Amino acid sequence: MNECITTINDIVWGYVLIVILLGCGLWFTWRMRFVQFRMVGEMLRLLGESATGLGDKNGRHVSSFQAFAVSVATRVGTGNLAGVATAIALGGPGAVFWMWVIALIGSSTAFVESTLAQLFKQRHRDSFVGGPAYYIWKGMHCRWMSVVFAVLITVTFGLSYNSIQSNTICDAMEKAFGWSPL
């Protein structure tokens, strides 16, 4: 039974997911006319302009630079750092090249996701609310699926991601300093 689960896990996470993510990335790259390459100049211009005058006098404006900083902070974590180190250790320096290629392809997916979040966000009192659950609900008109997504992502962030990060940190401390993971 354990071998069966391992085999299924390896197939889903090692082949199926990679094909789906690459396929979506390539499709979005094509449909958005290579937005991740075409708009680099505009991105740099907006980041440069907004870095000088951050926020408005009321402190309610989020500049392009501030949005970029929050986006990077939410996307890069312990798993990314440990993942890069593991990839280099297992695949050599060539792994970095392939990570960059995949990141460039995947950035079109991030663009589409961010665009959907902007299109379907809603005003709520003094701020806006939105995200994947909102564009599943408002864009696909599928409230039950948005509720399922919201519950699953809350459980995932609350339990799984924290466990992965704490496990990675504990493993690094054990290997570096000989500290017990407990």
Number of C-alpha atoms within 10 A of each C-alpha: 6 6 8 9 10 11 11 11 12 12 13 13 11 11 11 11 12 13 13 11 15 16 14 16 22 20 16 21 22 12 11 15 12 17 16 18 12 11 11 11 10 10 14 12 12 14 17 13 13 15 13 10 10 15 16 10 7 6 8 10 11 13 19 20 21 16 12 14 11 11 12 11 10 9 9 10 13 15 17 12 11 15 13 14 15 13 16 14 11 10 11 11 11 10 17 15 10 12 13 11 11 15 15 17 22 20 19 25 22 15 16 16 15 14 11 18 19 15 15 18 16 14 9 9 7 6 8 10 13 17 17 19 22 24 21 20 16 16 14 11 12 14 16 12 14 19 15 12 16 16 12 12 15 12 12 13 11 11 11 13 15 13 13 13 16 15 15 17 16 16 15 15 14 14 12 9 8 10 12 10 13 5
